[in-house]
Amino acid sequence: MIDKKKIIESVRLFLEGIGDDPNREGLLETPERVAEMCEEIYAGIGLDSYTEIKVLKSEKYDEIVLLKDIPFYSMCEHHLLPFSGVAHVAYIPQGNRVTGISKLARVVEIEAKRLQVQERLTTDIAESIMKALKPKGVLAIIEAEHLCMTMRGIKKPGT
């Protein structure tokens, strides 16, 4: 659960810490705006995405199920900067255990809305689908641009 009061206090301190005035006109409502934003962009914290996957019993189906180009955004846990891109998710059903294709996008959305690194996001998506569907196999691929690599350090846009 997001503690908006702590976020508001912290943002005010942050603004002071970087040498700006949290009481100037342009920043007066910024702490509250950031707290509201945090409720949205970190909505996946504490959620188990596998519970979103409803197992549908179907005829025996053993061909690959693939959903490509699922847009997402997430936040780097090292620098608190965004990374965004697309996810590609596939699985090979085991027996008659399938799910609606939109559930794959929902798993990506939930898993992305928390602090993390790309490697963990990829693993968490795959593990969630494995846990819920128990398929023969899962593939999760993430293509993303990391603003921590664009704006600072190595300064390589598009990576």
C-alpha positions as CSV (number, residue, x, y, z in Angstrom):
1,M,0.0,0.0,0.0
2,I,1.3,3.4,-1.0
3,D,1.9,5.8,1.9
4,K,1.1,9.1,0.2
5,K,2.0,11.2,3.3
6,K,5.6,9.8,3.3
7,I,6.0,10.4,-0.4
8,I,4.8,14.0,-0.1
9,E,7.2,14.7,2.8
10,S,10.0,12.9,0.9
11,V,9.5,14.8,-2.3
12,R,9.6,18.1,-0.4
13,L,12.9,17.1,1.2
14,F,14.2,15.9,-2.2
15,L,13.4,19.3,-3.8
16,E,15.2,21.1,-1.0
17,G,18.1,18.6,-1.3
18,I,18.7,19.5,-4.9
19,G,18.6,23.2,-4.0
20,D,15.2,24.1,-5.3
21,D,12.4,25.7,-3.3
22,P,9.3,23.5,-2.8
23,N,7.3,26.6,-2.0
24,R,7.8,28.3,-5.4
25,E,4.8,28.5,-7.6
26,G,5.7,25.8,-10.1
27,L,6.5,23.2,-7.3
28,L,3.8,23.9,-4.8
29,E,1.6,20.9,-5.8
30,T,4.5,18.7,-7.1
31,P,4.8,16.5,-3.9
32,E,1.0,15.7,-4.2
33,R,1.3,15.1,-7.9
34,V,4.2,12.7,-7.4
35,A,2.3,10.8,-4.7
36,E,-0.7,10.4,-7.1
37,M,1.7,9.2,-9.8
38,C,3.3,6.7,-7.5
39,E,-0.1,5.1,-6.9
40,E,-0.4,4.5,-10.6
41,I,3.1,3.5,-11.7
42,Y,3.8,1.2,-8.7
43,A,0.3,-0.4,-8.7
44,G,1.9,-3.9,-9.2
45,I,3.7,-3.9,-5.9
46,G,2.2,-6.6,-3.7
47,L,0.1,-8.2,-6.5
48,D,0.5,-11.7,-7.7
49,S,0.1,-11.5,-11.5
50,Y,-0.5,-15.3,-11.9
51,T,-3.9,-14.9,-10.1
52,E,-5.0,-12.8,-13.1
53,I,-4.6,-15.8,-15.4
54,K,-7.8,-17.8,-15.7
55,V,-7.2,-21.3,-16.9
56,L,-9.6,-22.2,-19.7
57,K,-10.1,-25.9,-20.5
58,S,-10.1,-26.4,-24.3
59,E,-9.5,-29.2,-26.8
60,K,-6.0,-30.5,-26.7
61,Y,-3.9,-27.7,-28.0
62,D,-0.1,-28.0,-28.3
63,E,0.9,-25.2,-30.7
64,I,2.7,-22.1,-29.5
65,V,0.6,-19.2,-28.3
66,L,2.4,-15.9,-28.9
67,L,1.5,-12.3,-28.0
68,K,4.0,-9.8,-29.5
69,D,4.7,-6.1,-29.0
70,I,3.0,-5.6,-25.6
71,P,3.9,-2.0,-24.6
72,F,5.0,-1.4,-21.1
73,Y,6.8,1.0,-18.8
74,S,8.6,0.2,-15.5
75,M,11.0,1.9,-13.1
76,C,14.7,1.0,-12.6
77,E,15.3,0.2,-9.0
78,H,18.9,1.5,-9.2
79,H,18.2,5.1,-10.3
80,L,14.4,5.5,-10.1
81,L,14.3,6.3,-13.8
82,P,11.9,4.8,-16.2
83,F,12.5,2.1,-18.8
84,S,10.0,1.3,-21.4
85,G,9.5,-0.9,-24.5
86,V,7.7,-4.0,-25.6
87,A,7.3,-7.5,-24.3
88,H,6.9,-10.6,-26.3
89,V,5.3,-13.5,-24.4
90,A,4.8,-17.1,-25.7
91,Y,3.9,-20.4,-24.2
92,I,3.3,-24.0,-25.3
93,P,0.1,-25.3,-23.6
94,Q,0.2,-28.6,-21.7
95,G,-2.9,-30.6,-22.5
96,N,-5.9,-28.4,-22.5
97,R,-4.7,-25.6,-20.2
98,V,-4.9,-22.3,-22.1
99,T,-5.9,-18.7,-21.2
100,G,-7.3,-15.7,-22.9
101,I,-4.6,-13.9,-24.8
102,S,-5.4,-10.6,-23.0
103,K,-4.2,-12.3,-19.7
104,L,-0.7,-12.4,-21.1
105,A,-0.7,-8.6,-21.5
106,R,-2.2,-8.2,-18.0
107,V,0.7,-10.2,-16.5
108,V,3.2,-7.9,-18.3
109,E,1.3,-4.8,-17.0
110,I,1.2,-6.0,-13.4
111,E,4.8,-7.2,-13.3
112,A,6.0,-3.9,-14.9
113,K,4.4,-1.7,-12.3
114,R,7.1,-2.0,-9.6
115,L,10.7,-1.1,-9.0
116,Q,13.0,-3.6,-10.7
117,V,15.6,-4.4,-13.3
118,Q,14.8,-5.7,-16.8
119,E,16.2,-9.2,-16.0
120,R,13.8,-9.7,-13.1
121,L,10.8,-8.4,-15.1
122,T,11.5,-11.0,-17.8
123,T,11.9,-13.8,-15.2
124,D,8.8,-12.8,-13.2
125,I,6.6,-12.7,-16.3
126,A,7.8,-16.2,-17.3
127,E,7.4,-17.6,-13.8
128,S,3.9,-16.2,-13.4
129,I,2.7,-17.9,-16.6
130,M,4.5,-21.2,-15.6
131,K,2.8,-21.1,-12.2
132,A,-0.7,-20.5,-13.5
133,L,-0.8,-22.6,-16.7
134,K,1.9,-25.2,-16.1
135,P,2.7,-25.2,-19.8
136,K,5.4,-27.2,-21.6
137,G,7.4,-24.0,-21.9
138,V,7.3,-20.2,-21.7
139,L,9.3,-17.5,-23.4
140,A,9.4,-13.9,-22.4
141,I,11.5,-11.3,-24.3
142,I,11.8,-7.7,-23.2
143,E,13.0,-5.0,-25.5
144,A,13.4,-1.7,-23.7
145,E,15.1,1.7,-23.5
146,H,16.5,2.6,-20.1
147,L,16.6,6.3,-19.3
148,C,19.3,5.5,-16.7
149,M,21.5,4.6,-19.7
150,T,20.3,7.5,-21.9
151,M,20.5,10.4,-19.4
152,R,23.5,9.4,-17.2
153,G,26.5,7.2,-17.1
154,I,27.2,5.6,-20.5
155,K,24.7,8.0,-22.2
156,K,23.6,5.6,-25.0
157,P,20.1,6.5,-26.2
158,G,18.1,3.5,-27.4
159,T,19.6,1.0,-24.9
